[in-house]
């Protein structure tokens, strides 16, 4: 087990994240607010060195990475792409609940990816980050990073439901002695 830390960075705001629309495979850009949030992340990270920088292939995560100052070091991995919401892509929870009262995303999405499949993807990311000699920065998405944090702690993927995560939030996973822990969660540096 690596004694180093995983720095999880959720992308900045987009038009869909601001309106509460589920944004999985739809590749939309950062909003002007999201651009400013990403620049603020860069000021907080202040060029911190990372042994590994990984990003989702979607432009909202890659642009956040670039604006935070890590565009030259980033490697893209499909394992950090957001949950595929299937038929619920682009819809709000309120809209979905008109058809399925009481629904939450953790219950599952029709014709989409299972939470366990996302868990398997992020397990590969954790293994890769733990194998490097130094800290790793991971630029990705809300549900993906919540599931990754749950898996880091040894919890089931669905337990990511217990971790709220705002846009442009900075999170740090690490250790206390041999135990994997959350060192910092949902820190929003502001614009």
C-alpha positions in Angstrom: 0.0 0.0 0.0 1.4 3.3 -1.0 1.8 6.0 1.7 1.2 8.7 -0.8 -2.0 10.6 -1.5 -4.7 10.7 -4.2 -5.9 14.2 -5.0 -9.3 13.9 -6.5 -10.5 17.0 -8.5 -14.0 17.2 -9.8 -14.4 19.3 -13.0 -15.7 22.8 -12.9 -19.3 23.8 -13.5 -21.1 23.1 -16.8 -24.5 24.3 -18.0 -25.8 20.8 -17.2 -24.3 20.5 -13.7 -25.7 23.9 -12.8 -29.2 22.8 -13.9 -29.0 19.4 -12.2 -29.0 17.4 -15.4 -27.3 14.0 -15.3 -24.2 14.3 -17.4 -22.4 11.0 -18.1 -21.3 10.4 -21.7 -22.4 13.8 -23.1 -19.2 15.7 -23.7 -20.1 19.3 -22.8 -17.7 22.2 -22.0 -17.1 24.1 -18.9 -19.4 27.1 -18.4 -17.7 30.5 -17.7 -18.2 29.8 -14.0 -16.5 26.4 -14.5 -13.5 28.0 -16.2 -13.0 30.4 -13.2 -13.4 27.5 -10.8 -10.7 25.5 -12.6 -8.4 28.5 -12.5 -9.0 28.8 -8.8 -8.1 25.1 -8.4 -4.8 25.9 -10.1 -4.1 28.7 -7.6 -4.8 26.3 -4.7 -2.7 23.5 -6.2 0.0 26.0 -7.0 2.1 23.7 -9.2 2.2 20.9 -6.6 4.2 18.0 -8.1 2.4 14.8 -8.9 4.0 11.5 -9.9 0.8 10.7 -11.9 -1.9 12.9 -13.4 -4.9 11.2 -14.9 -8.0 12.6 -16.4 -11.3 11.5 -17.8 -11.4 11.9 -21.6 -14.4 14.3 -21.4 -13.5 17.9 -22.1 -15.0 19.2 -18.9 -12.4 17.2 -16.9 -9.5 17.7 -19.3 -10.1 21.5 -19.5 -10.2 21.7 -15.7 -6.9 19.8 -15.6 -5.4 22.1 -18.2 -6.6 25.3 -16.5 -5.4 24.0 -13.1 -1.9 23.8 -14.7 -1.5 20.1 -15.4 -2.2 19.9 -19.1 1.4 19.0 -20.0 1.5 16.0 -17.6 -1.9 14.5 -18.0 -2.7 11.0 -19.2 -6.2 10.3 -20.3 -8.0 7.1 -19.1 -11.5 5.9 -19.9 -11.5 4.4 -16.4 -12.2 7.9 -15.0 -15.1 8.8 -17.4 -18.4 9.5 -15.6 -21.1 6.9 -15.0 -23.1 6.1 -18.2 -26.6 7.1 -17.1 -28.2 5.4 -20.1 -31.8 6.5 -20.7 -31.5 9.1 -17.8 -28.7 11.0 -19.6 -29.5 14.7 -19.7 -32.5 14.4 -17.4 -32.9 15.9 -13.9 -33.8 13.9 -10.9 -37.2 15.7 -10.6 -38.0 14.8 -14.2 -37.1 11.2 -13.7 -39.2 11.0 -10.5 -42.3 11.9 -12.4 -42.0 8.4 -14.0 -40.3 6.6 -11.1 -41.3 8.2 -7.7 -38.6 8.1 -5.1 -35.9 7.3 -7.6 -32.2 8.0 -6.8 -29.4 7.4 -9.2 -27.9 4.8 -6.8 -30.9 2.6 -7.5 -29.7 2.1 -11.1 -30.2 3.6 -14.6 -32.1 1.9 -17.4 -29.8 0.9 -20.4 -26.8 2.4 -18.6 -23.9 1.3 -16.6 -24.2 -0.4 -13.2 -22.6 1.2 -10.1 -20.6 -2.1 -9.8 -19.1 -1.5 -13.3 -18.1 2.0 -12.3 -16.6 0.5 -9.2 -14.5 -1.9 -11.3 -13.2 0.9 -13.4 -12.1 3.1 -10.4 -10.5 0.0 -8.7 -8.1 0.0 -11.7 -7.4 3.7 -11.2 -6.7 3.2 -7.5 -4.3 0.3 -8.3 -2.5 2.4 -10.8 -2.2 5.4 -8.5 -1.1 3.3 -5.6 1.8 1.8 -7.7 3.5 5.2 -8.4 6.2 6.7 -6.2 4.4 9.9 -5.2 1.1 11.6 -5.1 -1.5 11.2 -7.9 -4.0 13.8 -9.2 -7.2 12.5 -10.7 -9.4 14.8 -12.7 -12.9 13.4 -13.2 -16.6 13.7 -12.3 -19.0 13.7 -9.4 -20.3 10.2 -9.2 -17.2 8.6 -10.5 -15.1 10.2 -7.8 -17.6 9.5 -5.1 -17.5 5.8 -6.0 -13.7 6.0 -6.2 -13.5 7.4 -2.6 -15.9 4.6 -1.4 -13.7 2.0 -3.0 -10.6 3.6 -1.5 -12.2 3.1 1.9 -13.0 -0.5 1.2 -16.7 0.2 0.9 -19.1 -1.0 -1.8 -19.4 1.3 -4.9 -23.0 2.2 -3.9 -21.7 3.7 -0.7 -20.4 6.7 -2.7 -24.0 7.9 -2.1 -22.7 9.0 1.4 -20.3 11.5 0.0 -21.6 14.8 -1.4 -19.3 16.4 -4.0 -19.6 19.9 -5.5 -18.2 21.1 -8.8 -14.5 22.1 -8.8 -14.1 20.4 -5.4 -10.7 19.3 -4.2 -10.5 16.1 -2.2 -7.5 14.2 -0.7 -7.4 10.5 0.1 -4.5 9.2 2.1 -3.6 7.1 5.1 -3.5 7.2 8.8 -0.9 4.6 9.6 -1.9 1.7 7.5 -5.6 2.6 7.2 -6.9 4.3 4.1 -8.8 7.5 5.0 -10.2 10.6 3.7 -7.8 13.5 4.5 -9.9 16.3 3.0 -13.3 16.2 1.3 -15.4 18.6 -0.9 -13.1 21.6 -0.5 -14.2 24.3 -2.9 -11.4 26.8 -3.4 -13.8 29.4 -5.0 -13.2 31.6 -8.0 
